[in-house]
C-alpha cells in the first residue's frame, strides 16, 4: 500500500508543479503555454485519483481529461464534462503547429485569466475528492 501512496504523492507533486508553471507562464505573458500547463496540472491530478480509486496497475497514457476522469471513476456533472473537454483542447491547441497560431491569437490576457480561473476551479474540485 505504501508504494501506491508514493505514486499518488508523485502525481500530486507533479500537478502542483504544473500549476505553478502555468502561473509563471501567465506572468511572463506566455498565455497559450500557460493554459497548456493548466491542462497538465489537471491531467496529473486525475492520474493521482486514478491510482487512489482503482486497483489498476497501469496508469492510462492519455491526455483526454474526460476519459481520465471516467477511468478514475469520478461522477461528473454535464457542466464539468464540458469544462474537461474544453480544457483538453488546450493540450492540443498549444502543442500542434496547425492550431498554434490561431490559438495563440485567441489567448489574450483576459481570455487566459478567465480560463485559468476555470482550471483552478477544476483543480480545487479534484483536490476535494476522497479527502
QUIWOKA-V67603 format. One record per backbone hydrogen bond with DSSP energy under -1.0 kcal/mol. CO is the residue of the C=O (numbers start at 1). NH is the residue of the N-H. If there is no record, write none. Layout:
BEGIN
{{CO & NH} {CO & NH}}
END
This chain:
BEGIN
{{1 & 5} {2 & 6} {3 & 7} {4 & 8} {5 & 9} {6 & 10} {7 & 11} {8 & 12} {9 & 13} {10 & 14} {11 & 15} {12 & 16} {13 & 17} {14 & 18} {15 & 19} {16 & 20} {17 & 21} {18 & 22} {19 & 23} {20 & 24} {21 & 25} {22 & 26} {23 & 27} {24 & 28} {25 & 30} {26 & 29} {29 & 31} {30 & 34} {31 & 35} {32 & 36} {33 & 37} {34 & 38} {35 & 39} {36 & 40} {37 & 41} {38 & 42} {39 & 43} {40 & 44} {41 & 45} {42 & 46} {43 & 47} {44 & 48} {45 & 49} {46 & 50} {47 & 51} {48 & 52} {49 & 53} {50 & 54} {60 & 62} {64 & 68} {65 & 69} {66 & 70} {67 & 71} {68 & 72} {69 & 74} {70 & 73} {77 & 81} {78 & 82} {79 & 83} {80 & 84} {81 & 85} {82 & 86} {83 & 87} {84 & 88} {85 & 89} {87 & 90} {88 & 91} {88 & 92} {89 & 93} {90 & 94} {91 & 95} {92 & 96} {96 & 99} {96 & 100} {99 & 103} {100 & 104} {101 & 105} {102 & 106} {103 & 107} {106 & 108} {108 & 112} {109 & 113} {110 & 114} {111 & 115} {112 & 116} {113 & 117} {114 & 118} {115 & 119} {116 & 120} {117 & 121} {118 & 122} {119 & 123} {120 & 124} {121 & 125} {122 & 126} {123 & 127} {124 & 128} {126 & 129}}
END
